[in-house]
Amino acid sequence: MKINVPEKYADLYLKALSEKKRALEERIEEFRREIEEIDTHISNLTSLPIFQEPQFQTVVKWDTATYRTQWSWTRKISFFQDTHRFLSTSGDVVDFILEKEPEQDKSKVRSSVSAALSNGIRSGQYKKFTDPVTNTAYYGPADWFDSNDQPDVSFLPESLRQRLTG
């Protein structure tokens, strides 16, 4: 940005720019505080029981060989993993659910699956593995991982297994 300012106004212009910069920095800080507050609210809301599957519901109440749209998000994720038997990305689960329920809004499914996986990780039901090459996050039931939080090789998707084991 090149500006021609007469020398006698340079100090005033410099002062005005400095004040404008300070005002913008204050607004940025205000936005950061708002974002932190929103993150806290989101965290508090996603820890509510409505976003978590109660322990008593983990007992199968109906035929598990057939996908049910009435299931909770957690149960839909479990069904996907039970039928596919490999660690999966949240995108894999979202695509599966949308295939079964094409009328669903993709962004709603994505955010619901993400919240259910985050809650599952916090509760210890799921674990997360990050591919060291692509930084892609894979999720699976905790019993698919060893005591060092490394996934059992038999539950890795074929492409990931080949890349990691050579």
N, C-alpha and C positions, 0 to 999 in steps of 0.2 A: 504494500500500500504506500503509494508515494503522494505526499501532500505538500503543497507550497503554502507555507504559513509565514506571513511577515514576521520578522524577528521580534518586533515589539509585542506580538501576540503569542509567541512560542510558549512562554511560561504559563499563560492562561490555558492554552490548548493542552499542554502537558498535564496541568492540574485537572482539567476536565476529563481527560482520558484516564488518569489515575483513579479519579472518583468513580467513573463508569466501570473500570476494571474491578474495583473493590465491591461495588454494588452487585456485579455479576458473580463474583466469588461468594458473596454472602447468599445469593439466591441458590448457587450450586450447593452450598453447605446445607441450606434449608431443604433442598430436594433430597440430599443424602439422608438427612434425619427422617424425612417422610418415608423414604424407601426402607430404612431400617424399621420404622414403625409398622409399615405394611408387611414386611417379612415376619415380624413378631406376630402380627395378627394371623397371617397365613399359617405359621407354625402352630399357633394355639388352636386354630380352627381344624387343621388336619389331624390334630391329636385327639379331637373329639370322637366319641364312640361311633358316630354315624359314618366316619371315614375308616373305621376299623371293623374287621369281621370279629364278632364276639366268639370266644372260645367254644361256646356250646353250639355254634353254627358250623363248626368244622366237621362235625359228625354228619355223614352223608344222610340226607333226608329223602332223596329220590335217586332214580337211575342216573349214574354218573357217566354212562356211555353216550348220553345225548346232551348236547349243549342247550342251556336254558337262558333265555334273555332276562329272566327274573333274577338271576344270580347276582350277588354283589360283584364288584370289580375284582376283589381278591379271589373269589371263587372262579371267575372267568379266567384269570391269570393262571390259577392252579390247574384248571381244566386244560388250558393250552399246554402247559408244561407236562402234565400227566400224559397227554396224547402224543406230544412230540419228543419228549424225553431228552432235551438238550437245553443248555443255557441259551437264553434268548435276549435280544435287545428289546427295549420298550417298543420300538418300531415294529418288531415281529409280532408282538402281542396286539398292538393297535391294528395292524393289517388283518390279523386273524379275526378280531372282534368285528371289524368293519365288513369282512367277508360274510360273517354270520349275521350281522345286523347292519345292512347297507343304509338303512334309514337314519342311523346315528350320525351326529355331527362329528367330523374327524377331530376338530380341536377339543371338543368336550371329552371324547374318548381318550385322546392323548393326555390331557391334563388329569383325568380320572385314573388312568393306568399309572401315570407318573406318581400321583399322590399315594395310590395303593402300594406301589413298589417302595416308595420312601417310608411309608408307615410299616411295611413288612420288614424292611431292613432295620428300622429302629426297634421293632419288637423281637427281632432275631429269627423271624420266620423265613426271611430271604437273606441272601448274601449277594454282594456285587463283585464282579471280577472285571478289571479294565485291561483290555488287550494292550500289551506294552508297545506294540507296533503302530496300531491305528488309533489308540486311545478310545476305542469303542467300549461302552459299558455293557456287560452281560449280566443277567440276573438268573438266579435259580434258588430252589429251596435250600435251606441251611444244611440239610443232610447230604447234599451233593458236593459239599466242600470238606476238606480235611481240617485238622486242628490249627493249621497255619493259614486258614482262609483261602487255600488254593483249591480250585475245582478239580474234582475227579475227572481224569482224562476221558472217561467213557461218556461224560455228559457234555463235552465240548462239541459245538457244531463242526462238521467235517472240515470246512475251510480253515477254521481257527485251529483245530487239532493238527492239521498238516503244517500250518505255518509255525506253530509252537514246538512241535515234536520233530519237525524236519522231514 
